[in-house]
Amino acid sequence: MVALAENGELAFTSNLESNDVSVINLVRGRMQAAFRVPGRPEAITVNKSATEIWVGSNDEGVVSVLNSATGKVTAQWSGFSWPYRILLSNDEQLAVIPDMNNNDLRFIDAVNKQEVGKIEVGETSPQGIIFHPNDQVLFLSLAGKDKILVVDRQSREILGGYETGSAPDGIGYSPLV
């Protein structure tokens, strides 16, 4: 997995085999750091200023926030089975994390670093996630139900869903019809 800083200068990769996160300077064309993280990191994102790296580690079932300059863990949550993806809202106030094997969607206050809620989605394998540009609604793919859920950010209520083809995973949003 790769996360890109908003300015396009840095890329961050989760490295499953070596249990670390690489910081790659795209301007200079070289790796500038590698930070050890708990086993089998996969899900990864970075905030817009590229000061925080959010990474999910499958072996330990944790999500960690790292300082991107030092690699120091500044926050961590446990109890995940497979933190499949991590997404920050456009305003960077909220992080949402689908846990594929626990069949839930967890919500983290990204500013205060506190978990603020969870939605149980049943035996559905929640995977891909994206916010609508209005930042108030998010879409979650359910591979086990061939469906996309629509979730209200504030209430964390399921507003509805869309049928899809077989086992949807990655998801994007387009205003085009």
TIRO-2110 file (N, C-alpha, C; in Angstrom, 1 decimal):
// TIRO-2110
0.8, -1.2, 0.0, N, 1, A
0.0, 0.0, 0.0, CA, 1, A
0.9, 1.2, 0.0, C, 1, A
0.4, 2.3, -0.6, N, 2, A
1.1, 3.6, -0.7, CA, 2, A
0.2, 4.7, -0.3, C, 2, A
0.7, 5.6, 0.5, N, 3, A
0.0, 6.9, 0.8, CA, 3, A
0.9, 8.0, 0.3, C, 3, A
0.2, 9.0, -0.3, N, 4, A
1.0, 10.1, -0.9, CA, 4, A
0.6, 11.4, -0.1, C, 4, A
1.7, 12.2, 0.2, N, 5, A
1.5, 13.5, 0.8, CA, 5, A
0.7, 14.4, -0.1, C, 5, A
0.0, 15.3, 0.4, N, 6, A
-0.8, 16.2, -0.5, CA, 6, A
0.0, 17.0, -1.5, C, 6, A
1.2, 17.4, -1.1, N, 7, A
2.1, 18.2, -2.0, CA, 7, A
2.8, 17.3, -3.0, C, 7, A
2.7, 16.0, -2.9, N, 8, A
3.3, 15.1, -3.8, CA, 8, A
4.8, 14.9, -3.6, C, 8, A
5.4, 15.4, -2.6, N, 9, A
6.8, 15.2, -2.4, CA, 9, A
7.2, 14.0, -1.7, C, 9, A
6.3, 13.4, -0.8, N, 10, A
6.7, 12.2, -0.1, CA, 10, A
5.6, 11.1, -0.3, C, 10, A
6.1, 9.9, -0.4, N, 11, A
5.2, 8.7, -0.4, CA, 11, A
5.6, 7.9, 0.8, C, 11, A
4.6, 7.2, 1.3, N, 12, A
4.7, 6.3, 2.5, CA, 12, A
4.2, 4.9, 2.1, C, 12, A
5.0, 3.9, 2.3, N, 13, A
4.6, 2.6, 2.0, CA, 13, A
4.6, 1.7, 3.2, C, 13, A
3.6, 0.8, 3.3, N, 14, A
3.5, -0.2, 4.3, CA, 14, A
4.2, -1.5, 3.7, C, 14, A
5.1, -2.1, 4.5, N, 15, A
5.9, -3.2, 4.0, CA, 15, A
5.6, -4.4, 4.8, C, 15, A
4.7, -5.3, 4.2, N, 16, A
4.2, -6.5, 4.9, CA, 16, A
5.4, -7.4, 5.4, C, 16, A
6.3, -7.7, 4.6, N, 17, A
7.4, -8.6, 4.9, CA, 17, A
8.4, -8.1, 5.9, C, 17, A
8.8, -6.8, 5.8, N, 18, A
9.8, -6.3, 6.7, CA, 18, A
9.3, -5.6, 7.9, C, 18, A
7.9, -5.5, 8.0, N, 19, A
7.3, -4.9, 9.2, CA, 19, A
7.8, -3.5, 9.5, C, 19, A
7.8, -2.7, 8.4, N, 20, A
8.1, -1.3, 8.6, CA, 20, A
7.3, -0.5, 7.6, C, 20, A
7.5, 0.8, 7.8, N, 21, A
6.9, 1.8, 6.9, CA, 21, A
8.0, 2.6, 6.3, C, 21, A
8.1, 2.7, 5.0, N, 22, A
9.1, 3.5, 4.3, CA, 22, A
8.6, 4.9, 4.0, C, 22, A
9.5, 5.9, 4.2, N, 23, A
9.2, 7.3, 3.8, CA, 23, A
10.1, 7.5, 2.6, C, 23, A
9.5, 7.8, 1.4, N, 24, A
10.2, 8.0, 0.2, CA, 24, A
10.1, 9.4, -0.3, C, 24, A
11.2, 10.0, -0.5, N, 25, A
11.3, 11.4, -1.0, CA, 25, A
11.2, 11.3, -2.5, C, 25, A
10.1, 11.7, -3.1, N, 26, A
9.9, 11.6, -4.5, CA, 26, A
10.6, 12.6, -5.3, C, 26, A
10.9, 13.8, -4.7, N, 27, A
11.7, 14.8, -5.3, CA, 27, A
13.1, 14.4, -5.5, C, 27, A
13.7, 13.8, -4.5, N, 28, A
15.1, 13.4, -4.5, CA, 28, A
15.2, 12.0, -5.1, C, 28, A
14.1, 11.3, -5.2, N, 29, A
14.2, 9.9, -5.7, CA, 29, A
14.9, 8.9, -4.9, C, 29, A
14.7, 9.0, -3.5, N, 30, A
15.3, 8.1, -2.6, CA, 30, A
14.5, 7.9, -1.3, C, 30, A
14.7, 6.7, -0.7, N, 31, A
14.1, 6.5, 0.6, CA, 31, A
14.8, 7.3, 1.6, C, 31, A
14.1, 8.0, 2.5, N, 32, A
14.7, 8.8, 3.5, CA, 32, A
14.6, 8.2, 4.9, C, 32, A
13.7, 7.3, 5.1, N, 33, A
13.6, 6.7, 6.4, CA, 33, A
12.7, 5.4, 6.3, C, 33, A
12.9, 4.5, 7.3, N, 34, A
12.1, 3.3, 7.5, CA, 34, A
11.8, 3.2, 9.0, C, 34, A
10.6, 3.0, 9.3, N, 35, A
10.2, 3.0, 10.7, CA, 35, A
9.6, 1.6, 11.0, C, 35, A
10.1, 0.9, 12.0, N, 36, A
9.5, -0.4, 12.5, CA, 36, A
8.1, -0.2, 13.0, C, 36, A
7.2, -1.1, 12.7, N, 37, A
5.8, -1.1, 13.1, CA, 37, A
5.4, -2.5, 13.5, C, 37, A
4.3, -2.7, 14.2, N, 38, A
3.9, -4.1, 14.5, CA, 38, A
3.7, -4.9, 13.2, C, 38, A
3.7, -6.2, 13.4, N, 39, A
3.7, -7.2, 12.3, CA, 39, A
2.6, -7.0, 11.2, C, 39, A
3.0, -7.3, 10.0, N, 40, A
2.2, -7.3, 8.8, CA, 40, A
1.4, -6.0, 8.6, C, 40, A
2.1, -4.8, 8.5, N, 41, A
1.4, -3.6, 8.2, CA, 41, A
0.9, -3.6, 6.8, C, 41, A
-0.3, -3.1, 6.6, N, 42, A
-1.0, -3.1, 5.3, CA, 42, A
-1.7, -1.7, 5.1, C, 42, A
-2.8, -1.5, 5.8, N, 43, A
-3.5, -0.3, 5.6, CA, 43, A
-2.6, 0.9, 6.0, C, 43, A
-2.7, 2.0, 5.2, N, 44, A
-1.8, 3.2, 5.5, CA, 44, A
-2.5, 4.4, 4.9, C, 44, A
-2.3, 5.5, 5.6, N, 45, A
-2.7, 6.8, 5.1, CA, 45, A
-1.8, 7.8, 5.8, C, 45, A
-1.9, 9.0, 5.3, N, 46, A
-1.1, 10.1, 5.8, CA, 46, A
-1.9, 11.4, 5.8, C, 46, A
-1.7, 12.2, 6.8, N, 47, A
-2.5, 13.5, 6.8, CA, 47, A
-1.9, 14.4, 5.7, C, 47, A
-2.7, 15.5, 5.4, N, 48, A
-2.3, 16.4, 4.3, CA, 48, A
-0.9, 17.0, 4.5, C, 48, A
-0.6, 17.4, 5.7, N, 49, A
0.7, 18.0, 5.9, CA, 49, A
1.8, 17.0, 6.0, C, 49, A
1.5, 15.7, 5.9, N, 50, A
2.5, 14.6, 6.0, CA, 50, A
3.3, 14.6, 7.3, C, 50, A
2.6, 15.0, 8.4, N, 51, A
3.3, 14.9, 9.7, CA, 51, A
2.9, 13.6, 10.5, C, 51, A
1.8, 13.0, 10.1, N, 52, A
1.3, 11.8, 10.7, CA, 52, A
1.1, 10.7, 9.7, C, 52, A
1.6, 9.5, 10.0, N, 53, A
1.4, 8.3, 9.2, CA, 53, A
0.5, 7.4, 10.1, C, 53, A
-0.6, 7.0, 9.5, N, 54, A
-1.6, 6.1, 10.1, CA, 54, A
-1.4, 4.7, 9.5, C, 54, A
-1.1, 3.7, 10.3, N, 55, A
-0.8, 2.4, 9.7, CA, 55, A
-1.5, 1.3, 10.5, C, 55, A
-2.1, 0.3, 9.8, N, 56, A
-2.8, -0.8, 10.4, CA, 56, A
-1.9, -2.0, 10.3, C, 56, A
-1.8, -2.7, 11.4, N, 57, A
-0.9, -3.9, 11.5, CA, 57, A
-1.8, -5.2, 11.7, C, 57, A
-1.8, -6.1, 10.8, N, 58, A
-2.7, -7.2, 10.8, CA, 58, A
-2.3, -8.3, 11.9, C, 58, A
-1.0, -8.5, 12.1, N, 59, A
-0.7, -9.6, 13.1, CA, 59, A
-1.1, -9.2, 14.5, C, 59, A
-0.9, -8.0, 14.9, N, 60, A
-1.2, -7.6, 16.3, CA, 60, A
-2.6, -7.0, 16.4, C, 60, A
-3.2, -6.7, 15.2, N, 61, A
-4.6, -6.1, 15.3, CA, 61, A
-4.6, -4.7, 15.9, C, 61, A
-3.6, -3.9, 15.5, N, 62, A
-3.5, -2.5, 16.0, CA, 62, A
-3.5, -1.5, 14.8, C, 62, A
-3.9, -0.3, 15.1, N, 63, A
-3.7, 0.8, 14.2, CA, 63, A
-2.9, 1.8, 15.0, C, 63, A
-1.8, 2.3, 14.4, N, 64, A
-0.8, 3.2, 15.0, CA, 64, A
-0.7, 4.5, 14.3, C, 64, A
-0.5, 5.6, 15.0, N, 65, A
-0.2, 6.9, 14.3, CA, 65, A
1.3, 7.1, 14.7, C, 65, A
2.0, 7.4, 13.6, N, 66, A
3.5, 7.7, 13.8, CA, 66, A
3.8, 9.1, 13.4, C, 66, A
4.7, 9.7, 14.1, N, 67, A
5.3, 11.0, 13.7, CA, 67, A
6.1, 10.7, 12.5, C, 67, A
5.9, 11.4, 11.4, N, 68, A
6.6, 11.1, 10.2, CA, 68, A
8.0, 11.5, 10.1, C, 68, A
8.5, 12.3, 11.1, N, 69, A
9.9, 12.7, 11.1, CA, 69, A
10.7, 11.8, 12.0, C, 69, A
10.1, 11.3, 13.1, N, 70, A
10.8, 10.5, 14.0, CA, 70, A
10.4, 9.0, 14.1, C, 70, A
9.2, 8.7, 13.6, N, 71, A
8.7, 7.3, 13.6, CA, 71, A
8.1, 7.0, 15.0, C, 71, A
8.1, 7.9, 15.9, N, 72, A
7.6, 7.7, 17.2, CA, 72, A
6.1, 7.5, 17.2, C, 72, A
5.5, 6.4, 17.9, N, 73, A
4.1, 6.2, 17.9, CA, 73, A
3.5, 7.2, 18.8, C, 73, A
2.5, 8.0, 18.3, N, 74, A
1.9, 9.0, 19.1, CA, 74, A
0.5, 8.6, 19.6, C, 74, A
-0.1, 7.6, 18.9, N, 75, A
-1.4, 7.0, 19.3, CA, 75, A
-1.5, 5.6, 18.8, C, 75, A
-2.3, 4.8, 19.5, N, 76, A
-2.5, 3.4, 19.0, CA, 76, A
-3.8, 2.9, 19.6, C, 76, A
-4.5, 2.1, 18.7, N, 77, A
-5.7, 1.4, 19.1, CA, 77, A
-5.6, 0.0, 18.8, C, 77, A
-6.2, -0.9, 19.7, N, 78, A
-6.1, -2.3, 19.5, CA, 78, A
-7.5, -2.9, 19.4, C, 78, A
-7.6, -4.2, 19.3, N, 79, A
-8.8, -4.9, 19.2, CA, 79, A
-9.3, -5.1, 17.8, C, 79, A
-8.4, -4.8, 16.8, N, 80, A
-8.8, -5.1, 15.4, CA, 80, A
-8.4, -6.5, 15.1, C, 80, A
-9.0, -7.0, 14.1, N, 81, A
-8.7, -8.4, 13.6, CA, 81, A
-7.9, -8.2, 12.3, C, 81, A
-8.4, -7.3, 11.4, N, 82, A
-7.8, -7.0, 10.1, CA, 82, A
-8.2, -5.6, 9.7, C, 82, A
-7.4, -4.6, 10.2, N, 83, A
-7.7, -3.2, 9.9, CA, 83, A
-7.4, -3.0, 8.4, C, 83, A
-8.4, -3.2, 7.6, N, 84, A
-8.2, -3.3, 6.1, CA, 84, A
-7.8, -2.0, 5.4, C, 84, A
-8.4, -0.9, 5.8, N, 85, A
-8.0, 0.4, 5.2, CA, 85, A
-8.2, 1.4, 6.3, C, 85, A
-7.5, 2.6, 6.1, N, 86, A
-7.6, 3.7, 7.0, CA, 86, A
-7.9, 4.9, 6.1, C, 86, A
-8.9, 5.7, 6.4, N, 87, A
-9.2, 6.9, 5.7, CA, 87, A
-9.5, 8.1, 6.6, C, 87, A
-8.8, 9.2, 6.3, N, 88, A
-9.1, 10.4, 7.0, CA, 88, A
-10.1, 11.2, 6.2, C, 88, A
-11.0, 11.9, 7.0, N, 89, A
-12.0, 12.7, 6.3, CA, 89, A
-11.3, 13.9, 5.6, C, 89, A
-11.9, 14.6, 4.7, N, 90, A
-11.3, 15.7, 4.0, CA, 90, A
-10.9, 16.8, 4.9, C, 90, A
-11.6, 17.0, 6.0, N, 91, A
-11.3, 18.0, 7.0, CA, 91, A
-10.3, 17.5, 8.1, C, 91, A
-9.9, 16.2, 7.9, N, 92, A
-9.0, 15.6, 8.8, CA, 92, A
-9.4, 15.5, 10.3, C, 92, A
-10.7, 15.6, 10.6, N, 93, A
-11.2, 15.5, 11.9, CA, 93, A
-11.5, 14.1, 12.3, C, 93, A
-11.7, 13.2, 11.3, N, 94, A
-12.2, 11.9, 11.6, CA, 94, A
-11.4, 10.9, 10.8, C, 94, A
-11.1, 9.7, 11.4, N, 95, A
-10.5, 8.6, 10.7, CA, 95, A
-11.5, 7.5, 10.8, C, 95, A
-11.7, 6.8, 9.7, N, 96, A
-12.6, 5.6, 9.6, CA, 96, A
-11.8, 4.4, 9.2, C, 96, A
-12.1, 3.3, 9.9, N, 97, A
-11.3, 2.1, 9.7, CA, 97, A
-12.2, 0.8, 9.6, C, 97, A
-12.3, 0.3, 8.4, N, 98, A
-13.1, -1.0, 8.3, CA, 98, A
-12.2, -2.1, 8.8, C, 98, A
-12.8, -2.9, 9.7, N, 99, A
-12.1, -4.1, 10.2, CA, 99, A
-12.8, -5.3, 9.5, C, 99, A
-12.1, -5.9, 8.5, N, 100, A
-12.7, -6.9, 7.6, CA, 100, A
-13.1, -8.1, 8.4, C, 100, A
-12.3, -8.6, 9.3, N, 101, A
-12.7, -9.9, 10.0, CA, 101, A
-13.6, -9.7, 11.2, C, 101, A
-13.6, -8.5, 11.8, N, 102, A
-14.5, -8.2, 12.9, CA, 102, A
-15.8, -7.7, 12.4, C, 102, A
-15.9, -7.5, 11.0, N, 103, A
-17.1, -7.0, 10.4, CA, 103, A
-17.7, -5.7, 11.0, C, 103, A
-16.8, -4.7, 11.2, N, 104, A
-17.3, -3.5, 11.7, CA, 104, A
-16.5, -2.3, 11.1, C, 104, A
-17.0, -1.1, 11.4, N, 105, A
-16.4, 0.1, 10.9, CA, 105, A
-16.2, 1.0, 12.2, C, 105, A
-14.9, 1.3, 12.4, N, 106, A
-14.6, 2.1, 13.6, CA, 106, A
-14.3, 3.5, 13.3, C, 106, A
-14.7, 4.4, 14.2, N, 107, A
-14.5, 5.8, 14.0, CA, 107, A
-13.6, 6.4, 15.0, C, 107, A
-12.6, 7.1, 14.6, N, 108, A
-11.6, 7.7, 15.5, CA, 108, A
-11.6, 9.2, 15.3, C, 108, A
-11.7, 10.0, 16.5, N, 109, A
-11.5, 11.4, 16.4, CA, 109, A
-10.0, 11.6, 16.1, C, 109, A
-9.7, 12.1, 14.9, N, 110, A
-8.3, 12.2, 14.5, CA, 110, A
-7.5, 13.3, 15.1, C, 110, A
-8.2, 14.3, 15.7, N, 111, A
-7.6, 15.4, 16.4, CA, 111, A
-7.2, 15.0, 17.8, C, 111, A
-8.2, 14.5, 18.6, N, 112, A
-8.0, 14.1, 20.0, CA, 112, A
-7.5, 12.7, 20.2, C, 112, A
-7.4, 11.9, 19.1, N, 113, A
-6.9, 10.6, 19.1, CA, 113, A
-7.7, 9.7, 20.0, C, 113, A
-9.1, 9.8, 19.9, N, 114, A
-10.0, 8.9, 20.7, CA, 114, A
-11.0, 8.2, 19.8, C, 114, A
-11.2, 7.0, 20.2, N, 115, A
-12.3, 6.3, 19.4, CA, 115, A
-13.6, 6.8, 19.8, C, 115, A
-14.5, 7.1, 18.8, N, 116, A
-15.8, 7.8, 19.1, CA, 116, A
-17.0, 6.9, 18.7, C, 116, A
-16.7, 5.8, 18.1, N, 117, A
-17.9, 4.9, 17.7, CA, 117, A
-17.5, 3.8, 16.8, C, 117, A
-18.5, 2.9, 16.6, N, 118, A
-18.3, 1.7, 15.8, CA, 118, A
-19.7, 1.3, 15.2, C, 118, A
-19.7, 0.8, 14.0, N, 119, A
-20.9, 0.3, 13.4, CA, 119, A
-20.6, -1.2, 13.1, C, 119, A
-21.5, -2.1, 13.6, N, 120, A
-21.4, -3.5, 13.3, CA, 120, A
-22.1, -3.7, 12.0, C, 120, A
-21.5, -4.4, 11.0, N, 121, A
-22.1, -4.5, 9.7, CA, 121, A
-22.5, -6.0, 9.4, C, 121, A
-22.4, -6.9, 10.3, N, 122, A
-22.7, -8.3, 10.1, CA, 122, A
-21.7, -9.0, 9.3, C, 122, A
-22.0, -10.2, 8.9, N, 123, A
-21.0, -11.1, 8.2, CA, 123, A
-20.9, -10.5, 6.7, C, 123, A
-20.1, -9.4, 6.6, N, 124, A
-20.1, -8.8, 5.3, CA, 124, A
-18.8, -8.5, 4.7, C, 124, A
-17.7, -8.6, 5.4, N, 125, A
-16.3, -8.3, 5.0, CA, 125, A
-16.2, -6.8, 4.5, C, 125, A
-16.3, -5.8, 5.4, N, 126, A
-16.1, -4.4, 5.0, CA, 126, A
-14.7, -4.2, 4.5, C, 126, A
-14.6, -3.5, 3.4, N, 127, A
-13.2, -3.3, 2.8, CA, 127, A
-13.0, -1.9, 2.4, C, 127, A
-13.3, -1.5, 1.2, N, 128, A
-13.0, -0.2, 0.7, CA, 128, A
-13.8, 0.9, 1.3, C, 128, A
-13.3, 2.1, 1.4, N, 129, A
-14.1, 3.2, 2.0, CA, 129, A
-13.6, 4.5, 1.3, C, 129, A
-14.6, 5.4, 1.2, N, 130, A
-14.3, 6.8, 0.6, CA, 130, A
-15.4, 7.7, 1.1, C, 130, A
-14.9, 9.0, 1.3, N, 131, A
-15.9, 10.0, 1.7, CA, 131, A
-16.5, 10.7, 0.4, C, 131, A
-17.7, 11.1, 0.5, N, 132, A
-18.3, 11.9, -0.5, CA, 132, A
-17.6, 13.3, -0.4, C, 132, A
-17.5, 14.1, -1.5, N, 133, A
-16.8, 15.4, -1.4, CA, 133, A
-17.4, 16.3, -0.3, C, 133, A
-18.7, 16.1, 0.1, N, 134, A
-19.2, 17.0, 1.1, CA, 134, A
-18.8, 16.6, 2.5, C, 134, A
-18.0, 15.5, 2.6, N, 135, A
-17.4, 15.1, 3.9, CA, 135, A
-18.4, 14.6, 4.9, C, 135, A
-19.7, 14.6, 4.6, N, 136, A
-20.7, 14.2, 5.6, CA, 136, A
-21.2, 12.8, 5.4, C, 136, A
-20.9, 12.2, 4.3, N, 137, A
-21.4, 10.8, 3.9, CA, 137, A
-20.2, 10.0, 3.5, C, 137, A
-20.1, 8.8, 3.9, N, 138, A
-19.1, 7.9, 3.4, CA, 138, A
-19.7, 6.6, 2.8, C, 138, A
-18.9, 6.0, 1.9, N, 139, A
-19.3, 4.8, 1.2, CA, 139, A
-18.4, 3.7, 1.6, C, 139, A
-18.9, 2.5, 1.9, N, 140, A
-18.2, 1.4, 2.4, CA, 140, A
-18.5, 0.2, 1.6, C, 140, A
-17.5, -0.5, 1.0, N, 141, A
-17.8, -1.7, 0.2, CA, 141, A
-17.9, -2.9, 1.1, C, 141, A
-18.9, -3.8, 0.9, N, 142, A
-19.1, -5.0, 1.6, CA, 142, A
-18.9, -6.2, 0.7, C, 142, A
-17.7, -6.7, 0.7, N, 143, A
-17.4, -7.8, -0.3, CA, 143, A
-18.3, -9.0, -0.1, C, 143, A
-18.6, -9.3, 1.2, N, 144, A
-19.5, -10.5, 1.5, CA, 144, A
-20.9, -10.3, 1.2, C, 144, A
-21.4, -9.1, 0.8, N, 145, A
-22.8, -8.9, 0.5, CA, 145, A
-23.0, -8.3, -0.9, C, 145, A
-21.9, -8.1, -1.7, N, 146, A
-21.9, -7.5, -3.0, CA, 146, A
-22.7, -6.2, -3.0, C, 146, A
-22.3, -5.3, -2.1, N, 147, A
-23.0, -4.1, -1.8, CA, 147, A
-22.1, -2.9, -1.4, C, 147, A
-22.5, -1.7, -1.6, N, 148, A
-21.9, -0.5, -1.1, CA, 148, A
-22.9, 0.1, -0.1, C, 148, A
-22.4, 0.3, 1.2, N, 149, A
-23.2, 1.0, 2.2, CA, 149, A
-23.0, 2.5, 2.1, C, 149, A
-24.0, 3.3, 2.4, N, 150, A
-23.9, 4.7, 2.5, CA, 150, A
-24.1, 5.0, 4.0, C, 150, A
-23.1, 5.7, 4.6, N, 151, A
-23.1, 5.9, 6.1, CA, 151, A
-23.0, 7.4, 6.4, C, 151, A
-23.9, 7.9, 7.3, N, 152, A
-23.8, 9.3, 7.7, CA, 152, A
-22.7, 9.5, 8.7, C, 152, A
-21.8, 10.4, 8.5, N, 153, A
-20.7, 10.7, 9.3, CA, 153, A
-21.0, 11.0, 10.8, C, 153, A
-22.0, 11.9, 10.9, N, 154, A
-22.3, 12.4, 12.3, CA, 154, A
-23.0, 11.4, 13.1, C, 154, A
-24.1, 10.8, 12.6, N, 155, A
-24.9, 9.9, 13.4, CA, 155, A
-24.3, 8.5, 13.3, C, 155, A
-23.5, 8.2, 12.4, N, 156, A
-22.9, 6.9, 12.1, CA, 156, A
-24.1, 5.9, 11.9, C, 156, A
-25.1, 6.4, 11.2, N, 157, A
-26.2, 5.5, 10.8, CA, 157, A
-26.1, 5.1, 9.3, C, 157, A
-26.5, 3.9, 9.0, N, 158, A
-26.5, 3.5, 7.6, CA, 158, A
-27.7, 4.1, 7.0, C, 158, A
-27.5, 4.8, 5.9, N, 159, A
-28.6, 5.5, 5.2, CA, 159, A
-29.1, 4.7, 4.1, C, 159, A
-28.4, 3.7, 3.6, N, 160, A
-28.9, 2.9, 2.5, CA, 160, A
-27.7, 2.2, 1.9, C, 160, A
-27.9, 1.7, 0.6, N, 161, A
-26.9, 0.9, 0.0, CA, 161, A
-27.2, 0.8, -1.5, C, 161, A
-26.2, 0.3, -2.2, N, 162, A
-26.2, 0.0, -3.6, CA, 162, A
-25.7, -1.4, -3.9, C, 162, A
-26.4, -2.1, -4.7, N, 163, A
-26.0, -3.4, -5.1, CA, 163, A
-24.8, -3.3, -6.1, C, 163, A
-23.9, -4.2, -6.1, N, 164, A
-22.7, -4.2, -6.9, CA, 164, A
-22.5, -5.5, -7.6, C, 164, A
-21.4, -5.6, -8.3, N, 165, A
-21.0, -6.9, -8.8, CA, 165, A
-20.4, -7.7, -7.7, C, 165, A
-19.7, -8.8, -8.0, N, 166, A
-19.2, -9.7, -7.1, CA, 166, A
-18.0, -9.1, -6.3, C, 166, A
-18.1, -9.2, -5.0, N, 167, A
-17.0, -8.9, -4.0, CA, 167, A
-16.4, -7.6, -4.2, C, 167, A
-17.1, -6.4, -4.1, N, 168, A
-16.5, -5.1, -4.2, CA, 168, A
-15.4, -4.9, -3.2, C, 168, A
-14.3, -4.3, -3.6, N, 169, A
-13.2, -4.0, -2.7, CA, 169, A
-12.9, -2.5, -2.7, C, 169, A
-11.9, -2.1, -3.6, N, 170, A
-11.5, -0.7, -3.7, CA, 170, A
-12.7, 0.1, -4.2, C, 170, A
-12.7, 1.3, -3.8, N, 171, A
-13.9, 2.2, -4.1, CA, 171, A
-13.4, 3.6, -4.4, C, 171, A
-14.1, 4.3, -5.3, N, 172, A
-13.8, 5.6, -5.6, CA, 172, A
-15.1, 6.4, -5.8, C, 172, A
-15.0, 7.7, -5.9, N, 173, A
-16.2, 8.5, -6.1, CA, 173, A
-16.0, 9.4, -7.3, C, 173, A
-17.1, 9.5, -8.1, N, 174, A
-17.1, 10.4, -9.2, CA, 174, A
-18.4, 11.1, -9.3, C, 174, A
-18.4, 12.4, -9.5, N, 175, A
-19.7, 13.1, -9.7, CA, 175, A
-20.3, 12.9, -11.0, C, 175, A
-19.7, 12.2, -11.9, N, 176, A
-20.2, 11.9, -13.3, CA, 176, A
-21.3, 10.9, -13.2, C, 176, A
-22.3, 11.0, -14.0, N, 177, A
-23.4, 10.0, -14.0, CA, 177, A
-23.2, 9.1, -15.2, C, 177, A
END
